[in-house]
């Protein structure tokens, strides 16, 4: 039964990740809250989970012309620096403190999304200019 539940959670997290809706965050919640893993272990699984999911999503998005490669390169280069320092910080913090930070982060994002105004249809033009 665990394989079935794990498979369903993985499927839905992958689908949400491909939609850009934070499937990795949901996977972290599942692994920590329902599977009893500590935050660092769950993060490790989430990172391994993300690699093939991201590759497939990149292929599909690139095929549709939805990736701005120059902007992506800037984000990746700065992201590499951020991931180095973030990973180091994650290893220094206790798992329960890291889980609390993650929970507060999710709460802030959720409140922001609930209180934000709907975007006008013309806003997508600003994104395409990048």
N, C-alpha and C positions, 0 to 999 in steps of 0.2 A: 504494500500500500504506500510506503514511503516513496518508492520509485515513481509511482503515479503522481503523487502530490508534488514531488520535486520536479518531475517532468512538466507538469502543468504550470507551476510557478516559473520555471525556466522559459517555457514557451511564451507566456504572457510578458515576462520581463524583457525578453528579446524583442517581442513585437513593440512594446512601449519604447525600448531603446531605439529601434529603427525609426520610430515616429519622433524621436527627440524629446520624449516625455519622461525621462528619468527612470528607466527600467532598472538601472543599477541601484538606485536608491531603494527601490522596492525589494530588490533581491537582498540588499543589506538588511532591511527590516525583517524579511522572512528568515534569513540565516541567524540573526541575533535574537529576535523575539520568539520565533517558533522552533528553531533548531538548536537553540541554546549555545551558539558559538560566541566567542568573544569578538569584539569589534575588529581587531587586527586579522584574525583568521577569516572572518567574513569579507574583509577588504581584499585579502589575497585571492579568495575564490572569485570575488567580483571582478578583479583585474583579469584573471585568466578567462572568465566567462566573456568579458568584453572584447577580447582580441578577435575571435572569429565573427562575432556579431557585428563588430565595427567594420571588418573587412567586407562582409556581404553588403552592409548598408552603404558603404563608400562606393562599391561597385555599382549598385543600383542608382544611387544619387548622381554619380559621375555620368552614367549612361544617359540620364535624363538632363544633363547639363546644369545640375543644381549645386555644384560646388564651385566656389570662387577660390581658385587655387592660390592666388597671391595672398589673399587674406588668410587662407588656411595655413600657409607656410608661416606667416607671422605668428599666428596663434600657436602653432606647433612648437616653434622655436622658443617662445616665451613660456609655453606650457611645460617644456622639458625642464626649464629652470624651476618653475613652480612645483613640479612633481618631485624634484629632488628634495627641495626643502620641506614640502608637505609630507613626504615619506619619512624623512628624518624625524620630523615633529611627531608623526603618528607612532613611531617606535619609542619615543621618549615618554609619551603620555600613557597613563594607566588606561586600560580598556574601558572601565566604567566612566572615566572622565571623557574619553573620546566619544563614547556612546551618547553622553549627555550633550556634548557639542553638536553632534550629528542631529540629535533630536531638536535642539534649539534652531539649528539651521533649517531643518525641514519645516518647523513651525513658522519661522519668519517667511520662508518662501510661500508656504500655504496661505498665510494671512495676506501677503502681497498679492497673490493671484486672486484671492477672493475679493479684495478691495480695488483691484485695478479696473480701469474702464476698458470696454471692448475697443480693439484697434479698428481704425477706419480702414476701408479697403484700399485706400491710396497709400497706406504705410508700407506696403510690400515694394513699392517703387524705390523707396529709400534703401532697402536691403539689396536690391538688385544692382545698385550703383557701386557697391563695394568691390 
